[in-house]
Amino acid sequence: MTRDWIGTVTCKVLKGASSGRIEVMNHTPNANASQNAYGYGVNSTETVPGQGNLLELTVEGGELAHRKPHRETWGKKMDFLLSVIGFCVDLANVWRFPYMCYKNGGGAFLVPYVIMLILVGIPLFYLELSLGQYHQTGAITVWNKVCPLFKGVGCAAVAIAFYVDFYYNVIISYALYYFFASFTPVLPWSTCTNKWNTEFCFEPTTGPRVVNVTYNTSIYVFENGQNITTNVTIIDTINKTVSAATEYYERAVLQKHMSNGVEDLGGIVWELTLCLLAVYLICYFSMWKGIKGSGKVVWFTAIFPYVVLFCLLIRGVTLPGAGVGIRYYITPKFHKLLSPTVWVDAATQICFSLGPGFGVLLAYASYNKKNNNIYRDALLTSCINCGTSFVAGFVVFSVLGYMAVRNNVDIKDVATEGPGLVFVTYPEALATMPGSTFWSILFFLMLITLGLDSSFGGSESILTGLSDLFPNLIKEHREIFVGCLFTLYFLIGLAFTSQGGIYMVTLFDNFAAYYSILFCVLFEALGVAWFYGLEWPPTARITRDIKDMLGFYPGTFWRICWSVISPLFILVIVSNGLANFNGLEMDGYVYPPWAIAIGWMIACSSFMLIPLVAIGQLLMAEGGLRERFLYCITPRETYPREPPPPYYEGQATAPPYYEGQANGGIMDNKPIAHV
């Protein structure tokens, strides 16, 4: 927090006469009562004749006063763009979108996907970026300037980001584990001779097969009162149907076979724990100095995945059988568009891919300059994100086609999504390629960088939201707070790195964000469109804010999407998800009812903050119910001014902006300085 001297002065008017009360802000560094600080100020009070005249001032005594600190800004425009792209382009672009496209009609899925991108994804993306850039504050305090009644939306967003970080960084630790394991001439998931392998294991180079095993044994027969030993030959048939990559992932990395489920997590897998510690150390030293530090890291973590994707694409399309996989990926099946599930899947994929509602976009945009063209940025970054998903589909399905032809199975038998794709199927394919070690190192380093960018975003949403809410406590001690936050994450993450940790990861993945974030997005759109400023037509206030920043009003299309279309589609997605919820299972393991109940408690603990905080705001207000409600929907603050230029001795420019300041003077009822 910066501090300026305010005190008793003597002055002479350089232009005009002087008498009466004045208010002074001196710019001499480290001024104190024993030093005669010298500077210039502009008379701003009506009690002084010669209003607005330039005064020559010397400080005789007084006290330090707090000045509103300037908000940190991005070092370069590309720091912001790469941070947003890095947050949006994450692991789901590689392991979820290609499978969703294959499952929902191949190339035909692009029709609902693009429609949902235009009607839901980009409008909400644009809205959240604009909100953050205009108000220059985080996800919680922004609602003081929009509609305090909806402040719980910001609290819920921070809570969701908090929960997601519990398990998301654990998934990155899986990739780090594989990355270190790749530094060997023979990849450990390419053979069946390891201590974790079973007799049902098959190697990627041989494929699944049936093996007849012959062995001799002895049997004992009790006959005529005597034990008779007989040697026999037994021929046993073993179906080798479990890949070496599957056994490596489940038995060596996760050690899932040592756990019976979420009710029996087993012991800690220390190799994963050390990898998780390394992930948090990377995150800490990337973020402890704020966006100036993380903005430099993303130049590698956001760009490197595109280099690897391009290399993998070239390698993939040259593999035998690649065309088979690509045809499955893009061949349109238009009859599937008649299914409502396809459209819901498209809208869901768009919402979770672009990431509105997490508070990350709002936090990142709050560090922009006011006149930044956020409209162009929103279009550019959202299109890059969706284009990356489409290209990733070619990378994935070219390899899946290669695996299907190599193992002589149908493409549907190898097509999968989620961790199974990036930690089993793709590594298995890499193990059969020439130079497998090189490709494996490259692939898992790409996964690490994809995950880290999104992890940075979630953590920054929390840090920005809380530091703007408690600036003296957190903003001035960011390094300590970041260290405490990641230490807490690591301690909680120990449960996720246990032998049954994958059951915890799956539970949180299904409940921590899915429903909660959709409720956040829904109420964010409704709050900004219908309650912000309470003007007619809806969105009038936010469109005027955008006009102040960009010089032009958003078109009618954006206003209709913000106020009607986008909230309606979000409501449909939530309703469909709740109506079709049938419990939770993983690889044949059915989660018990008490675990499902805990999952719903996790989900409710975040989005229930929306009504709870609203009730709290009403209870803290004064007056009758109508007065309380009107007070809670009225913005508390106006738009913050741009940081002023430096003020030098002898320079007749406006002094810095102070909270509550108008026309260059501090608006206060009591005198601050007298002559």
N, C-alpha and C positions, 0 to 999 in steps of 0.2 A: 504494500500500500504506500503510495507516494504521499508526502505531506508538504504543505506550503505554509509560509508564515502569514499570520493575520494578527495585527496588533495596532497599538497606538502609533501615530505617525505625525511628523511635521511636514508640511508641504507648501509649495508655492506654485501658483498657477502660471503655467507657461503661456497660456492664452486665456485671458479673461480673469475674473475676480474669483476669490475663494473664501468661503466661510461655511460653518455648519458641519454636519455629519457626513463622513465618507466611509466606504468599505474598500479594503485594499487586499490584493493578493500579490505578494512579493515573490520573485523567481530566483532570488539569490540562494544557492545551495547551502544547506547546513546553517541557515540563519538561526541565531538564538538571541536571548535578551541582552547578552553582553557584547554582541557584535552589532555595529551600525550598518545594517543591510540597506542597500540602495536600489531603487528601481522606479518604474513608472507604472501608473495605473490610470484607468479611465473612470472619471466620476460618474456614478450611475444613480444617485439618490436625488429625490426631488427637493430635499432640504438644503441642497447646496446650489447657490447661484452659479450660473455658467455651466448648465447641465452638459455633460459630454466633453468637457475640456480636458486637455492633457495635463496631468499633474506630475511635478517632480517630488518624490517622496523619500523620507529617511525613516527607518524604523527605530523607535525609542524603547518599545516594550510590547509584549503581547504573548500570544500562545500559538502553538501549532494547531492547524486545522486539517482534517482529512480531505483529500481531493479524490474524486472518482477516478480509479485507475483506468488507463487505456487498455482495451482488450487486445490480447495477442492476435496476430493475423498470420496467415500463411506466408512463408518466405517467397514462394512463387505460385503462380496460378496452377502450374502442373502438379504441385504438391497436393492441392485440393482435388484435382481431377483424378490423379492416381490413387489417392486415398479412397475416394468414393468408388472408383472402379474396383479397387482391391477388396473393398468390403462387399460389394455386390457379387463379384465373380469369386465364388467359393467352391467348396468341395461338391456342393449339390449340382453345380453346373456340369460336373464330370460324372457323378454317380447317379443323379436322379433324372435330369431332363432327357437324356438319350433313351432311357428305359420308358419314361412316360410317353415319349413320341412313338416308340415301337408298340407299346401296349394299346395306345388309343388311336390307331389308324395310320401309323407311319406318317407319310407326307401330308395326309389329310389333317393331322393334328395341328399343323401349322396354321390352318384356317382359324379355329377357335383361339389358338395361342396368340396370333397377331391381333385378333379382335379384342381379346382381354387385355393385351398390352396397351392398345389405344384407349380403351374405355375405362380401365381400372389402373393398370400399372403406371403408365407415364403420368396421368393426372395426379395420382397420390404422391408419386415421386417428386413432381414439380411443386406440389403444394407444400410438402414438408421442407424441401430445400428453401423455398421462398420464405416460409415462416421463420426458419432459423436465420437466414441472412438479414431479414428486415429487423428483427428484434434483437439480434446479437446476444443471445443467451441460450441456456441449455433447455432440456426437455421438461424440467419441472417449473422453473421460474418463467418460462415463456408464457405460461397460462395466466400469470399475473397481468400480463400486457394484452392478453386475448380475452379470456373469460375465466376468472378465478374459480368458478363453480366446477370447471373441468380440470382443475389442477391434478386430480387423481389420475388422469390419463398419463401425465408425465411421470408420476410416481410409479404407475404400473409398468411403463416402458423401462424405467431404470431397474425395477424388480425383475422383469423378464430377462433383460440383458445380464443381470446378476446370476439368475438360474442357468441360463444357456452357457455361460462361461464355465460352469461346474463341469460339464461333460464335453463341451466342444474342444477344449484344450487337451482333454484325454485322448480324443480321436487324433489330434495332431501328434500326441506322444506315440500312438501306434505307428504313424508314418515315420517318425524319427527312429523308432526301433527298427523298422524295416530298412531305413536309410543306412544305419550303422551295420546291419546284418548283410547288406549288399556288398560290402568291401571284402569279398572273398572270390577266388576263382570259380568255385562251385557254389551256386546259390543254395542256401539250406532248405528251401522249399522245392528243390528240384530232385531230391533223392528220398528213398524210403528206408535208408539205413541208419537213421538217427534214433536216439533213445526215446523220442516221443512218438515215433511211428508205430502203427499197428499192422497186423497181417493183412488188413483190407486196403492198405495203401497202394496206389499205383503212381508211377512217375509220369511227369508231363510228356516225356519222349516216347512212352509206350502206350499211354491211354488206358481207359478202363478195359478189363478183360476178365475172363474166367480161367482160373488156374487149378489144375488137378495136382494135389499134393499127396505123395505116397510116402508112408512111413511104417516102420515095423514096431510092433509092441508085443507085450506078453500079457496073457490072460490066465487067470487061475480058476480052475474048475475043481469042485469037491465031488469026487466020484469014488464010490465003494469005500468010504471012510478015509480017503487019501486026497491030498491036494496035488493036482496035476497041473503043471505049467505048460502052456501051449504058445508057441510063437505064431503070430498072424501078421499079415500085411493089410494095411487099411489105406484105401484111396479116398481122399477127402476133396471136395470141390469148394473152392473159395472164390467168391465174387469180389474181385478187387475193384470196388466202385467208389472209393474215397480218395480224392487226389492228394498228393503230397502237399500241395499248397493249402488245402483245407485243413489238413492235420497240423501243419505248421502254424496257421493262424489260430486255430481253436485249442491246440494242445501245447504248443511251444510258447506262443506270444500271450494269449489270454489265459491259458491253463483252465479253460472252462470245464473240462472234464473232472476237475477237482471240486466243483461246486454243484450243488443240487438245485440251485435256483436263487431267486432273490432273497429267500428266507435263510440261505446258507451261503454267505459270500466267501467263506474260506479265508486263506491267508493272503498276505500282500505279495504281489509279484514285484520284486524289488527292481528288476530291470525296467519295467514300465514306470515305476515310481521315479527312478533316476531320470528317465526320459521326460517325464512330466516336470520334474524340477528344472531340467534344461530348457523346456519350453517357457516356463515362467521367468527364468533368468533372461531369456531373449526378449520376452515381452517387457520386462522391467526396464532393461537398459535401452529399449527402443522408445519407451513412453515416459520415462521419469522426468524428462525436460519439457514435456508438452508437445504440441503439434510441430514445433520447429525440429524436434528430434525424429518423431515418427514420420514427418513429412519427407525426411531424407531417406529413411529406411524403405519406404514404399517404392522408391525408384528402382529398387531391386526386386522386392517381393511382389510388386504388381506387374512388372514387365517380364521378369524371368519366366513365369508360367506360359506366356504367349510364345516365347522362344522354344520351350519344350513342346508345347502343343503342336507347333509347326513341324518340329523334327519328328514327333510321333506320328503326325498325319502322313508325312512323306514315307516313313517306314511302314505304317499300317497299310496304305493303299498298294504297296508293292508286295505284300504278303500273298501267298496262294490262298484263294478262298475269300479274299477281302471283298470282292464284288458281291458274294452271297450275303454277307452281313450288311453291306450298304444298301442292297436292294430291300432287305427286310426293314431297314431303317426309314427309307424315304418312299417306298411304294405306297401310294395312297389307298386307303380303304374307306371310301366316302360313306358307306353305310353306317359306320360307327359314329358319325357325326349326329345321328338321330338319338344317340344315347345321352341323357342329361349328365351322366357321370363324366363324359369326356369334356364337357364344357366346365364343369366344376373343377376337374383336374387342371384344366388350362388356367382358370382364374387363380386356383390355389398355388400353382407353380409360379405364376407371375408375381403374386404377392410376396411369396417367400424368397423369390430370386432377387427382386429389387430391394426388398427390405424396408418399406415404410412401416412406421409404428414402433421400431426399436429405439428411436431417438438418436440413432447414429447419424442419419442424414441431417437432422436438425442441428446436432452438435457440430458436425463438420462445417456446415454452411454458416454457422454463427461466427466463424473466424474469417469469413470473407469480408471484403470491402463492400460498402453499401451499393456502389454502382456496378458491381460485377454482374455480367449477363447470365443470370441463373437459369433463364429460359433455355438458352443454347446449351448450357451445361447439362440440364436435365435431359434434353433430347439426346445429346451426344452419349452420355454415360449409360443411359438406359438401353439405347440401341446397341452399344458395344457389349453390354452384358448379355443381351439376348442373342446377339450374333455369336458370342463366344460359346453359348450353350449349344447352338446349332452346329458349329464347327466341331465341338467336343463329341457330338454324336457320331461324326464320321471317324474320329479317332478311336472311339470305343467300338463301334460296330464293325469296322474293318478288322479289328483284332478278334472280335467274337466270331465273325465269319471264318476267319483263319482257324480258330479253335474248333468250330463245328465241323469243318471239312477234315481237319487233322484227326479228330477223334471219331469221325464218321457218325455224328449225331445231328439232330435237328437244332436249328438256331435257338429255338425256344428252351432247349435244355441247358444252354449256356448263358442266355440272356438273363441278367439280374440287375438289381439296383442296390444302392447303399454300400455299406462297408464290404459286403461280399464281393462287389464288383472290383473295388480298388485294392482289396487286401487278399483276394483269392483268385478270381478269374484273370484279371490283368497280370498279376505277378506270375501266374502259371504260364500265360502266353509268353511273357518276357523270358522265362527260363528256357524256352525252346528256340530262341533266336540266337544267331551268332552275335557275339559281343553282349551276352545277356547281362553281365555285370555292369557295363557302361549304361545300358538302357534302364536297368533297375535303379541305379543311383540317380539318373536323370529324372525318372518318373517320380520317385518318392521325394526328391528335393522339390519337385513341382507341387506335390501335395502339401508339403510343409509350408511353402510360401503361399499357396492358396488359402490354407487354414489360418496362417498368422495374420494376414490382412484383415480377415473377418474378425479374428480375435481382438486385434487392435481397435476395430470399430466398436465392438461391444463394450470393451473396457473404457474407451473414450466417451461413450454415451453416459456411463456411470460417473466418470470423473468430471465431465463438464456439467452434468446435471447437479451433482452434489457440490462442486466447487462454486457454482453460481448461487446455490442456495446458502452455502456457508463459506463465503469468500475468505474471511479472516482465519477460519479454522483449517481449510483444505487448500485453497488456492495458493497461500503463502508457504505451505508446507507440503507441496505436491509430492516431492520425493519420498517423504515419510509415509504419506497416505497410500501412495501406489505400492510401496513395499508392504504395508500392512494388508492391503487388499489382496495382493497376490499370495501373501503368506496364508491368509484365510482360505483362498482358493485351493492352495496346495494341500492344506490339512484336510479340507473336505474331499479333495480329489483322491485321498488315500483309499476311500471306500470304492471309488471308481477304478482303481488300479488293483483291486483284489482279484482273486481267482473267479469270483462271480461278478466282477465289476461290469461286464458287458450287459448283464441284466439291469443294472442301475442306469447305464448309458441309454439303453433302449427305453426304459421307463421315463426318464427325463426328456428324451428326444420326442416322445409322444405326448407328453403332458405339459412340459415347462413353457412351451411357446405356442403350440399349434392353435389352440382356441384363444388363449389370452391375447396374442398379438393381433388376431383378427378383431377382437373386441376393441383393442386400443385404436386400430386403424379406423374402425367404424365411428367411435366417439370423437376421434380427432377430426375426421371429415365433417361430422355433424356440428361439432363445436365451432370450428372455423367458419363453416358455410352459413350456419343458421343463427349462431349466438354472438359471434364476434362483431361488436358494434351495434347489434340489433337493428340493422338497416335493411331496407327493402330496395331492390330484390336481394335475396340471399347472396352471399359472397361479395357484396358491395364493398365491404371494408378491406378484405384481403386483396381485391382487385385494385383498389386505390393505393394500397401499400406497394403492390408490384409496379404500379404506374410511377410512384415516387422513386423507386429504385431503377427502373429500366426506361422510363420515359414513354411507355405505352401500356394500354390496358390489355389484360388477357382477353381472348376472344370468347364469344358466347359458348362455344364448345366446351372450353375448360370450366366455365361457370356451371353449366348443366351437369357435367361429370362430377364436379366437387359436391354439388348440392343434392343430386338425385341418383345418377347412374352408378357411380362408384360405391356409395353406401348401400344401394340396393343389391348389388352383386356380392358385396361382403356379407350382407345379411343372409343371402342365399347359400353362400359357402358355409357359414357357421351352422345354419339350420340343417344343411345336408350332412355335415360332419357329425352333428349330435344325433340325427335320426338314424344314421348308419353305423353308429358305434356298436361294436360287437365284442368288446373286451380286447385283451392284448395277449399276443403270443409271440414266441420267437423260437424258430427251429423246432417246433413241436412242443415246446414248453409253454404251458398256459399259466399266465400270472394269476395268483390267488386273489380273491375278492378284496382282502385287506390291502394288497399292493395297489390294486386299481383305485381303492379309496384314497390311499396316500397320493396317488397321481392326481386325482381330482382336487385334493386339498392343495397340492402345489399349484395347479392351474388357478384355482379360486383365490389363492393368497395374493396373486398379482392383480387380476382384473377386478377383484372385489374392492381394490383400493379406489376405483373410480367412484362408486356410490358412497363409500365410507368417507373419503376426503370431502366429497360434496356435502355430506351431512355435517361434517366437522366445520366446513366453511360457513354453513348456515347457522350453526349453533354459536359460533364465535362472533357473528355479526350482531348488530344492535337493532332494536326496533321491532315492529310487528313482522309477520311472515312475509308480507308484500315488500316491506322495506328491506328485509334481510335478503330476499331473492334478488331484488333490483341491485342491491349492493354487490352481491356475489356474481352477477353477470356483467358488472361494469369493470372495464380494464383499470388496473391500479396505476399504470405508468404509461407515459407516452413514448414515442420513438426516441431513442438516444441519439444525440448529435454525433457527427463525425469527430474523431479526435482532432483537436486544434493543432495548428502548426507550432513549432518551437517559438518561444517568446524570448527575445534578447533585449539586453539593456539598451534603452534609447529607441526601441522599436514600438511605434504606435499601432499595435495590432490588438485584436481582442484577446483577453486573457483566457486561460484554459476553462473548459466547462466543468462546473461543479454540480453535483446532484441537487436539484431544486433551484438552479440558477436561471435567471432570465435577463436578457438584455445586458449581459456582461457583469451583473451584480448578483450577490447571494441573497436570495429572498428569505429573510428571517425577520421575526418580530422584534428581536432585541438587537441593540447596537453591537457591532463587532469591533468597530474602531471609531475613535473620536479624535477631533482636532482641538 
